[in-house]
């Protein structure tokens, strides 16, 4: 018997020699790596020198690891007529690789490994069997939840790198409703809020899974070697029993179950996750409302910029006509050079305003494209125009009540308060005992063919006795969280009332501004016509015409601004009562 060891190193290699049925067997235990490869080689050469021409085998069943140098040595031993015996999937694969065995029953080594191959087939059978078991309802619910009922929308990932493809061709005509629909589907802020709501759904599923039984299945094959002295005490306790047992194989296959029977904390945790999900959904819808308001405001602002361009072009055409008229009168000897010069100055001023208006329009269109998350190269045009839609003036008190019923921020805060109350109940209920059942059933044995049915089932009741004040601190913290949310709720109530009242005041003011602006356009147009006729008749110079032009320009600007403020006030009122999506996303 040869025992090789190294002081201070946990890596040991044990080599034992024995005679079995006329064959000399070297049993190797430990790690066949590093310096231990040279030790095995020396033992093998001593064995060959002492028994030239004799048959010998290398038993590798106790080897836990073989490095590259060890594989080279084993290959040389096999080429010299040594018979290799192995156990375990990894060692068997190394031996087959060395021996070059691919078919069945090619050597005595493979015939000795037949029971182990049968064991492997049993393991493969159990693996396939357990993989075909149906998934639990919680897993199916988790894998199938790809959408969330948040306004009927689902999180659909959009391809990144829009500029990597070909440039869009054609002009995209967008009405206000189409722009809002695109924003709901493509705006990153809206999509992020939707994804966060989807995450809350999965958090709820995780909390629900804690209430359901968990079943696991396992197939294990292992080799054990036990130190009896270390397990049961010092020397001499068990006379005649060796200090070590093994190595011996153990095979087990079967399911295990863990089921909570009564645990109020798990139920309160599930209620908290449900309320948190409601708050997350409300936050997602609130974000959608805010995104719709931004898109509507940008769209209305772009309509204003487009109207400014159209008004500027009309004024340029009018200034050009008045300049031509002044030049013609000067040629005829009726007008003066100063009249022509004044008209030309006014014409250049109007052209300058047109350039500024066109730049504002392009900037506003780019801002709208950014909100809709469109390709920056996509050219868009607006399909609507600024208009006045007279609607009845809402009352203040009913509008505030409607806002408190429909605003998603209010709903989210209510759900957060409910979640905080559930957390408080969870902390309080953690003082109560909980009941759970654990169990497992398995085929257990040294090999699959000699395994027997075994099972263990345990019912346990657990109750906290001393927690160091943790439960009391959790209850106090939950109370503080509830008080904080209630303060936020009071502040939000006042903020909603302020939003509604401000929106109604702006709506009333804008409606009156539109009426005054329309009258101003009518009067300014008549003033320009009369000043132009007087100048043509020669009873006045074109100073009156220039002044009338300026008055008309101001009237145009006032009308466009009044229409913009009226439409913006309508959008602000819809947002204040939580009706943005209902009004604009049609």
Secondary structure, DSSP 8 states (H G I E B T S, - for coil): -EEE--TT-S--EEEEEEEETTEEEEEEEEEE-THHHHHHHHHHHHHHHHSTT--EEEEEEEEEEE-HHHHHHHHHHHHTT-EEE--SHHHHHHHHHHHT--SSS-SHHHHHTHHHHHHHHHHHHHHHHHHTS---HHHHHHHH-----BTTB------S-GGGS----SEEEE-HHHHHHHHHHH-HHHHHHHHHHHHHHHHHHHHHHTTS-EEEEEEEEEEEEEEHHHHH-STTSSTTS-SEEEEEEEEEEEEEEEEEEE-HHHHHHHHHHHHHHHHHHHHHHHHHHHHHHHHHHHHHHHHHHHHHHHHHHHHHHHHHHHHHHHHHHHHHTSS-HHHHHHHHHHHHHHHHHHHHHHHHHHHHHHHHHHHTT--TT-EEEE-------------HHHHHHHHHHH-HHHHHHHHHHHHHHHHHHHHHHTTS-EEEEEEEEEEEESSGGG-EEEEEEEEEEE--S--TTHHHHHHHHHHHHHHHHHHHHHHHHHHHHHHHHHHHHHHHHHHHHHHHHHHHHHHHHHHHHHHHHHHHHTSS-THHHHHHHHHHHHHHHHHHHHHHHHHHHHHHHHHHTT-HHHHH--
